[in-house]
Amino acid sequence: RFTSPHLGHFRERISVDGEPISEQELVDACNHLKSLMDWGGVEMSPFEFLTSAAFFAFRAAKVDYAVVEVGIGGRQDATNIIAPEVSIVTNVDYDHMDVLGDTLEQIAAEKSGIIKPLTPVVCGPMADAPRELILSRAMQLSAPVLLIGRDYEAKEFARTGYQGTCTLRVGDTTWEGITVDSPAAFMAINAAHALAAYDVLRRR
């Protein structure tokens, strides 16, 4: 998994089998990348460097699948170099407006940049205008869409202390009493995204 930011220490951004990579694995990935940069005279931003180092770490660990979180937006993000098995647009809201644009439509256009031809897209809750833009982009690229509320959903969320329980549905299959390790309702929606994406991979 490649995510940002980290909470406790930097290596949390790159994890394999649920555990952050070791200091030596991070050093090896960075040194491997640095040797290529020195040889080719390539310049990178810190995020571009870390993204590339993560890919080297994943290759060294021989992972089967990686969850790669976009840093900012999508279209021009360093992570967008990959060819995904499935893309997830969790939502479209007012974030990183200095880079992505002033309107939800502009932000959606940037986020839709992760959609690839013929590659399934999991589309989360958002306002009508940005959703239509996401769906239009998917249609242009013949990318199948799994739409929340239609193809999958999270419902009946109940907070229990520092956790929550919910019901998840993907297609015709429903799972009741699912526990999420957060008291926040949006984590149930994130769980639904993950289950929908897993179902795509399982079917493929």
N, C-alpha and C positions, 0 to 999 in steps of 0.2 A: 504494500500500500504506500502510495506517495501522496502526502497531504501537507497542508500548511494552514496556520502556523503551528509551532510546537508549544506544548504546555510546560513540561519540566526540563527537557534537554533537547538539543538540536537533532539528535539521531532519531527522535520520534517521527520525524518527517518521512523517513524511509524505514519500512518494517517488512519483515518476511515471516510468514506463518504467525502473525500476531505479535511479533517481538521486534523492537528496534534493532537494526543491524549493529554489529559491534563497532567499536572505534577503529579496529584494524580494517574491517570491511569498508568502512567509510573512507579511510585513508587510501586504501587500495583503489577504490572507485575514482576518487579525486585525482590520484596520481596517474591513473590510466588515462583519464581525460586530459590532464595537464600536459602529458607527453604528446598527445595529438594536437593540442592547441599550440604548443611550442614548435612542433614540426610544421603545422599548417598556417601559423600566424593568425589564428582565429581569436576574435575578441568576443566575450560573452558578458551579459549582465549576471549578477549573483544568482538570480532565479534560474536563468538559462543554464548556468553551470551546474547548479544543484539538480535540476531536472535531468540533465544529461548524465550526471553522476548516479542518479537513482536508476536510470536505465542500465548503466554498466553494472550496478549492484544486483539488479534483478537478473541480468544475464549470467553473472557469476553464480548466483544462487539457483539458476535453472528453474525459475518459477514458471508455472503453467499459465497463470493469469495474474494480472496486476490491476488494482483499482487505482486510477490516476486522477487526482483532483485538479481541476483547472485552477490556475493561480488568479488571473483576472480575466473575466470575459470569456474568451474562447477563440475567436477568429485569429487573433494575433498572439495568442498565448504560446509560451514555449512548449507546453504539453501537447499542442495541437499537431505536432509532427507525427504522432502515432496514427496507425490505422486501427481503430477500436473494433471490438466484436459487437459492442452495444454502447450507445451514448445516452447519458442521463442529463436532462435539463431539469433540475430540481424545482426552480422557480425563477421568476424575473422580478426584481425589485430595484429600488433606487440604491445602488451601490457602485463604488468606483466610478462615479459620474465624471470625474476629471479625465478619465480615459475612455469610458464606454459611451458617454453621451448624456444628454439632459432629459430625455424622455424614455418611457418604458419601451417604446418601439425601437429606439436606437440601441438600447441595452439588449433587447431581444435579438436584434440583428447581429450584434457581436456574439452573443451566446449561441446563436444558431450556427455559428461558424464551425462548431464541433461536429455538426451533422455531416455524415459521409454518404456517398452513393450506396444504395441498397443495404445500408447498415441500420438495424433497428434503433429507434429512439424511444426512450421512456420520458414522458412529458408530465411534469408535476403541476400543482395548482398555480394559477396566475390569472391576471386580468384578461379580458376577452381580446383586446388588441394585440398584446404580445403573444398570446397563444395562437392567434390566427397567423401571425408572422412565422412562428415556429412551425406550424402545420404546413404553411405554404412552402417554406424552405424544404421541409421533408418531402413534400409532394414533388417539388422540382427535381429532387435527387432520387426519387423512387425509394425513399427510406420508410419502411413500415413504422407506424407509431402506436405505442401503447399509451393511452391517455388515462390519467387518473380520473376516477369517478365513472369511467366507462369500462376500461379493460382491467383496472385494478383499483384498490382503495384501502384506506385505513379508517376504521370507525370504532365507536364504543370505547373511546379512550377513557381510562380512569386512573387518577393518580393515587399511588399507595406509597406514602413516605417519599423516599428518594428514587422510586421506580414508577413505572406505569404499566398498565395492561391494556391490550387492545385486540380487536379482531381485524385480521388482514384477509383480503381476497385478491386472487389473481385468476382471471378468467372465471371458470366455474368452480374453482376450488377455494374453500374458506378455511382459515385457521383461527380458532377462538382461543382466548386466554393467553395471548402472546405477551411475554414480559420484555420490556425495553428498559435498559439501565439509565433511565432519565425520567424526571418528573414532568418534562416538557412535552406537550402534545405534538409538536412538530417532529419529534423523534419517531413517533409512530408513523408519520408520513414518510420519513426517511427510510424506515424499515420496509414500508410498502414499496418504495422505489427499489430498494436492494432486492427484495423478493421478486419483483417484476423483472429486473435485470437478470437475476439468477435463472428465472424461468426461461428467458430467451436463450441463455447459454446452455441450459439443460436440453432444450429442444434442438439446438444446433449441434 
